């Protein structure tokens, strides 16, 4: 898991930007990145499910 305090990857930068937007007066912590990863995965899966089954 990447460090939530470093901005080395686009994923952690997205997490930090979202965190600062929604909780501007709070400090970033490791649980926030884990929650962000879970939310992103669920959102991606919901988008795939909405598109329907894959067709070959």
Buried (B, 14 or more C-beta within 10 A) or exposed (E): EEEBEEEEEEEBEEBBEBBEEEEEEEEBEEEBBEEBBEEBEEEEEEEEEEEEEEEE
